[in-house]
Amino acid sequence: MSIQNINVALIGNPNTGKTSVFNQLTGLKQQVGNYPGITVEKKLGFCKLTNTIKANILDLPGTYSLNASSIDENVVIELLLNKNDKLFPDVAVVITDVENLKRNLLLFTQIKDLEIPTILVINMADRMKPKGISLDIPHLEEQLKTKVVLVSTRKGFGIDDLKNQIIDYKSLSTEPCMNASSIDEEYFDKLRKAFPNQLLYKLWLVITQDVNFLNLERNEIRNTFTKSHSDLKRLQQKETIKRYQFINDTLKIGQTIDKTNATDLRSKLDKVLTHKIFGYAIFFGILLLIFQSIFDWSSYPMDFIDATFADLANYTKNYLPTGEFTNLISEGIIPGIGGIVIFIPQIAFLFLFISVLEESGYMSRVVFLMDKIMRRYGLSGKSVVPLISGTACAIPAIMSARNIENWKERLITILVTPFITCSARLPVYAILIALIIPNNRLFGLFSLQGATLMILYLLGFGMAIFSAYILNKVLKVKTKSYFVVEMPNYKLPLFKNVAINVIEKTKSFVFGAGKIILAISIILWFLGSHGPGKDFKNAQQIVEKEVYTSPLKINPSVIPDRVSEYKLEHSYIGIIGKSIEPVIRPLGYDWKIGIAVVTSFAAREVFVGTLATIYSVGSKSDDDLTIKNRMESEVHDDGTKVFNFATGVSLLLFYAFAMQCASTLAITKKETNSWKWPMVQLIFMSGFAYIAALIAYQILK
């Protein structure tokens, strides 16, 4: 039995619910990657339509029209022009929003001109009644020459109808719904005669858009049918006007809006949530609630995971055969991986809250609200999107800055985004805050630990804004920019969308960090368990001699721990740590912390895993101690705690400001096409972090 595969492209304006439709069709059968040669995210999912028909669902970046103004929009055009692409759609599904149908249909009419079988999905149909909207579906289908499917991903209806239309895509009309060539009949007639085997509107896109087109020589078309930039812009404007005239005529009968029957709370909510005073107060209140919850709700699963990994390491050491392999597992791999797995609950809660804010439509209000602040510092509201998404990870956040058309604003956004506290910093913050901040409550409600975490997030955001202000003064580039933000309707977040987002993002974080941590844990274990010279090899004899010949009466039971500490200090990692200790000692760090700081350049979250591995190698008693216990009980030679308040604050400030992420430097290089800007990031951020940590420790010690 042969299986038929149908390529389906989901296309639509931002905030039309395209991702919700994608999730309904594919569930967790999704792959995320990048388009070849660029860093725009590609989401591909799979859907079984019947026993013999499967669909490859491609979720394309949101675009307002085929007149591209960003790289994201270019991706859509290039796919629709290149039939040789293996993902070229057999059928295009254009997702529209029932409340913004007029604007959404501009893109639909353009795609119809490419003569691709096209289905029109009108999403959020459950809002028609509350908004006083009614549709004449037969009239719309007749005028638009397509099939119209009403869908509500929230209420769960319409998806089966959509699947049936996809199966029956060959019966769809490919006839354009309007005549775009009427904007200049003479010009388009010449174009038609010169390239009789090509679609007319495809030729027009090749002339007007800076896109790669495999089937035609773009320069040949442009040289033959050249027009000035101003003439092309005039014709594009004329095309847009004609399309909207057609859309208006269609919707006069096809859509009726009776606002007297509407029950709309949106405007009332917007007045409060975007208020110049209450808006900020509500936003910071939500942030405080989030950070309180991250600490309070996740403490129980974290304690369980921490204890489980300590027991697992102890079990392997006691029950597996004695030897190097057992030591590697119990002292290297298990503590290292445990150092990242313990933070899954906190990271999952962070992504949960971010997903809920995005799904509800509130995040767009935050973007609008923060635009007023951004403009004072050389940024715009569009910069808020990368800055907010930087709380998850700086890499996709920097990539999302390519939607900022203004080069100066885009460059400043790229350079300051790493200051935003990402999820990789969360494990470092969480363990250090737990060690130095008491778990007390203010006014019986607010946790001191949660408040400290919020302060660190605000500190990162404040530093990003301050740096943007400096860069805006230093970079002498005259530019103009305009801010447009989509304000979607408020809606209750769909559990399925939120769940998929949390699972995928958490999985990506854990497996991405896990690979690095596993590799570094093995290397650190080897460097900590082996060493050159007689001091390392003869550690047992040297320590026993010191204990038994000491004028102080030392209990021989301390010998195993002393041997482990002595061997660690004279191991390869000990030698490296001791060599860098003079540089980091003024910050309050010993050589073990120094090793963790150096290794965490690969990824910030490696810091905790590194210390877990080092302390596991350096201790032979109390093997069932958790990571937090080991760090808490670590002391200097004089008996003072290693992780005291001054050292903890110094480390928190260092990680708040330092560029401890090689991947971020790599993506900055790719986005700016130069090593100059990543080096500026590395030197400035690391230098500033060192100075801030130094001042804090010297004042607090």
Protein Blocks (a to p, Z undefined) as FASTA:
>chain_A
ZZddddddddddehklmmmmmmmmnommccddddehiacdcddddddfblmbccdddddd
ddfbfcdfbfklmmmmmmmmmmmbmklcfbdcddddfklmmmmmmmmmmmmmnopacddd
dehklmmmmnopacdfklmmmmnopadddddfknopajlmmmmmmmmmmmpcfbdfbdfk
lmommlmmmmmmmmmmbcfklmmmmmmpccddfkbcfklmmmmmgccfklmmmmmmmmmm
mmmmmmmmmmmmmpccdfklpccfklmmmmmmmgcklmmmmmmmmmmmmmmmmmmmmmmm
mmmmmmmmmmmmmmmmmmmccdfklmmmmmmmmmmmmmmmmmmmmmmmmmmmmmmmmmno
mmmmmmmmmmmmmmmnopafklmmmmmmmmmomklmmmmmmmpmblklmmmmmmmmmmpc
cfklmmmmmmmmmmmmccbdehhlacfklmmmmmmmmmmmmmmmmmmmmmmmmmccdddd
dddddddddddddfklmmmmmmmmmmmmmmmmmmmmmmmmmmmmmmmmgcedjklmmmmm
mmmmmmmmpmbdcdfklmmmmmmmmmmmmmmklmmmmmmmmmmmmnopafklmmmmmmmm
mpmklmmmmmmmmmmmmpcghklbcfklmmmmpccfkopafblmklmmmmmmmmmmmccb
fklmmmmmmmnopaklmmmmmmmmmmmmmmmmmmmmmmmZZ
